[in-house]
Amino acid sequence: MRQALDAAREAANQGEVPVGAALVWQDAVIAVAANAPRALSDPTAHAEMRVIRAAAATLGRDRLEQAELWVTLEPCAMCAGAIAHARIGRLYYAASDPKGGAVEHGPRLFGQPTCHHRPDVYAGIGEGEAATLLRDFFAARR
């Protein structure tokens, strides 16, 4: 989670919403990414999407069954869908997102009968630091 939080902090420094992600494969971090929709002019450039793409390219495979995804904010519906399609084994996230989250909030994607893969989910790891980054980022913009 430390690397994901560092990526989130860097995203904030670049004017992006501070969300970071790291993907672990066989006990090694193989990809780290931060939110970059504004910098890349790409609404799908969420940290989770970017880290899944990077890991899949590094490994040369589209299914990441043994992967662990560490992210600083509860994934949105788009990212939760990508997690299911990539068959990520475990999802760890820091802060909950009552407005935009899709794991424990909103559509609760992994609980839907049509969801063909459900990762093991662990919430709240690094929650305080992630929530502070987000609060400070949005407070500075108000």
C-alpha positions in Angstrom: 0.0 0.0 0.0 2.9 2.3 0.6 3.8 2.4 -3.1 0.1 3.1 -4.0 0.0 5.9 -1.5 3.2 7.4 -2.8 1.7 7.3 -6.3 -1.5 9.0 -5.1 0.6 11.8 -3.5 2.4 12.3 -6.8 -1.0 12.4 -8.6 -2.1 15.2 -6.3 1.2 17.1 -7.0 0.3 16.9 -10.8 -3.3 18.2 -10.2 -4.9 14.8 -10.5 -7.3 13.3 -8.0 -4.9 11.5 -5.5 -5.5 7.8 -6.2 -2.7 5.3 -6.7 -2.5 1.6 -7.3 0.2 -1.1 -7.2 -0.1 -4.6 -8.5 1.8 -7.5 -6.9 2.6 -10.7 -8.8 4.3 -13.6 -7.0 5.3 -11.4 -4.1 6.8 -8.7 -6.3 5.4 -5.3 -7.2 5.4 -5.3 -11.0 3.4 -2.1 -11.7 2.6 1.1 -9.9 0.3 3.8 -11.4 -1.5 7.0 -10.4 -4.7 8.6 -11.7 -3.9 10.6 -14.9 -7.2 11.3 -16.8 -6.3 15.0 -17.2 -2.7 14.5 -18.1 -3.5 11.8 -20.7 -6.9 13.3 -21.8 -8.3 9.9 -21.1 -11.3 9.5 -18.8 -10.4 5.8 -18.4 -6.9 6.6 -17.0 -7.8 5.7 -13.4 -4.9 4.3 -11.4 -6.5 0.8 -11.4 -6.9 0.7 -15.1 -3.4 1.9 -15.7 -1.8 -0.5 -13.3 -3.8 -3.5 -14.7 -2.8 -2.5 -18.3 0.8 -2.2 -17.3 0.9 -5.6 -15.4 -0.9 -7.4 -18.3 1.6 -6.0 -20.8 4.6 -6.9 -18.6 3.3 -10.5 -18.1 1.9 -10.9 -21.6 -1.4 -12.2 -20.4 -4.9 -10.8 -19.8 -5.8 -12.9 -16.8 -4.1 -12.1 -13.5 -5.6 -14.7 -11.2 -2.7 -14.7 -8.7 -2.4 -10.9 -8.6 -3.0 -8.7 -5.7 -4.2 -5.2 -6.5 -3.6 -2.5 -3.9 -5.4 0.8 -4.4 -5.9 3.9 -2.2 -9.6 4.3 -2.9 -12.6 2.0 -3.4 -12.8 1.2 -7.1 -15.5 2.7 -9.2 -17.8 0.6 -11.5 -15.4 0.9 -14.5 -12.4 -0.2 -12.4 -14.3 -3.0 -10.6 -15.4 -4.3 -14.0 -11.8 -4.4 -15.1 -10.7 -6.1 -11.9 -13.4 -8.8 -12.6 -12.4 -9.2 -16.3 -8.7 -9.4 -15.3 -9.6 -12.1 -12.8 -7.5 -10.3 -10.1 -7.2 -12.7 -7.1 -7.2 -10.2 -4.2 -8.2 -6.5 -3.9 -6.9 -4.4 -1.1 -8.2 -0.8 -0.8 -7.7 2.0 1.7 -10.5 4.5 1.7 -14.2 3.8 1.0 -15.9 5.9 -1.6 -19.7 6.3 -0.7 -20.2 8.5 -3.8 -18.4 6.7 -6.5 -17.3 3.3 -5.2 -18.7 0.1 -6.6 -17.4 -2.5 -4.2 -19.1 -1.8 -0.9 -21.1 1.1 -2.2 -23.3 1.8 -5.2 -23.7 -1.2 -7.5 -21.6 -3.5 -5.3 -20.4 -5.1 -8.5 -18.8 -8.2 -7.1 -22.1 -9.1 -5.3 -24.1 -9.1 -8.6 -25.2 -12.5 -9.9 -23.9 -11.5 -13.4 -20.4 -10.8 -12.1 -18.3 -13.8 -13.4 -15.3 -13.2 -11.0 -15.1 -12.0 -7.5 -11.8 -11.2 -5.9 -11.2 -11.5 -2.2 -11.6 -8.0 -0.9 -9.9 -6.4 2.0 -10.8 -2.8 2.9 -9.4 -0.1 5.2 -5.7 -0.7 4.8 -4.1 2.7 5.0 -7.5 4.3 5.1 -6.5 7.3 7.3 -3.6 8.4 5.1 -5.6 7.9 1.8 -8.6 9.8 3.2 -6.5 12.7 4.3 -4.8 13.0 0.9 -8.3 13.1 -0.7 -9.7 15.6 1.8 -6.7 17.9 1.5 -6.8 17.8 -2.3 -10.4 18.7 -2.6 -10.3 21.3 0.2 -7.5 23.1 -1.7 -9.8 23.3 -4.7 -12.8 24.8 -3.0 
